[in-house]
Amino acid sequence: MINCKAFDLNVLNDIIPNMDDLIMRMLTVREKEILALVAKGASNKEIAMELVVREITVKTHLYNIFKKLKVTNRTQAALLYKETK
């Protein structure tokens, strides 16, 4: 059992050098497509038109993206996406 008080969080950086990349790997291909368009500044409607889906589908994907990335809005998600590029 690990003593949480003594555990050095910097050890994680040695084990997983880029946590952002690991998080981005959790996204589906479609979620990555949507996130890339969000990062380019596209609106939900524009994304829906580009990917030939309904706007509610885009919103559902964004909800899932936010949960996986542990962010609360599209700006935070876009910034995290750009950091991994």
C-alpha positions as CSV (number, residue, x, y, z in Angstrom):
1,M,0.0,0.0,0.0
2,I,1.3,3.5,-0.9
3,N,1.5,6.1,1.8
4,C,-0.3,9.0,0.1
5,K,1.4,11.6,2.2
6,A,4.8,10.4,1.2
7,F,4.0,9.7,-2.5
8,D,5.8,12.2,-4.8
9,L,3.4,13.2,-7.6
10,N,6.5,14.0,-9.8
11,V,7.0,10.2,-10.0
12,L,4.0,10.1,-12.3
13,N,5.8,12.3,-14.8
14,D,8.5,9.7,-15.0
15,I,5.9,6.9,-15.5
16,I,3.6,8.9,-17.8
17,P,5.6,11.8,-19.4
18,N,2.7,13.3,-21.1
19,M,-0.6,12.9,-19.3
20,D,-2.4,15.0,-21.9
21,D,-1.5,12.5,-24.6
22,L,-2.8,9.7,-22.5
23,I,-6.1,11.6,-21.9
24,M,-6.5,12.3,-25.6
25,R,-6.1,8.6,-26.4
26,M,-9.3,8.0,-24.4
27,L,-11.3,9.9,-27.1
28,T,-13.0,8.1,-29.9
29,V,-12.1,9.0,-33.5
30,R,-15.4,11.0,-33.9
31,E,-14.7,12.9,-30.6
32,K,-11.3,13.8,-31.9
33,E,-12.8,15.1,-35.1
34,I,-15.2,17.2,-33.2
35,L,-12.6,18.5,-30.8
36,A,-10.3,19.4,-33.7
37,L,-13.2,21.5,-35.3
38,V,-13.9,23.1,-31.9
39,A,-10.3,24.0,-31.6
40,K,-10.6,25.7,-35.0
41,G,-13.4,27.8,-33.7
42,A,-16.3,26.0,-35.4
43,S,-19.8,26.3,-33.8
44,N,-21.9,23.2,-33.0
45,K,-24.0,24.0,-36.1
46,E,-20.9,24.3,-38.3
47,I,-19.6,21.0,-36.9
48,A,-22.9,19.3,-37.6
49,M,-22.9,20.4,-41.2
50,E,-19.3,19.4,-41.7
51,L,-19.8,15.9,-40.3
52,V,-23.3,15.5,-41.7
53,V,-24.9,14.8,-38.3
54,R,-27.5,16.6,-36.2
55,E,-26.5,19.4,-33.9
56,I,-27.8,17.4,-30.9
57,T,-25.3,14.6,-31.8
58,V,-22.5,17.2,-31.7
59,K,-23.7,18.3,-28.3
60,T,-23.8,14.7,-27.0
61,H,-20.2,14.2,-28.3
62,L,-19.1,17.4,-26.6
63,Y,-20.6,16.3,-23.3
64,N,-18.7,13.1,-23.5
65,I,-15.5,14.9,-24.5
66,F,-15.8,17.3,-21.5
67,K,-16.3,14.4,-19.1
68,K,-13.3,12.5,-20.4
69,L,-11.1,15.5,-20.4
70,K,-12.4,16.7,-17.1
71,V,-13.2,20.2,-18.5
72,T,-16.3,22.3,-18.2
73,N,-16.4,24.2,-21.5
74,R,-15.2,24.1,-25.2
75,T,-12.5,26.7,-24.6
76,Q,-10.8,24.5,-22.0
77,A,-11.2,21.4,-24.3
78,A,-9.7,23.3,-27.2
79,L,-6.7,24.5,-25.2
80,L,-6.0,21.0,-24.0
81,Y,-6.3,19.7,-27.6
82,K,-3.9,22.3,-28.8
83,E,-1.4,21.5,-26.1
84,T,-1.2,17.9,-27.3
85,K,-0.5,18.9,-30.9
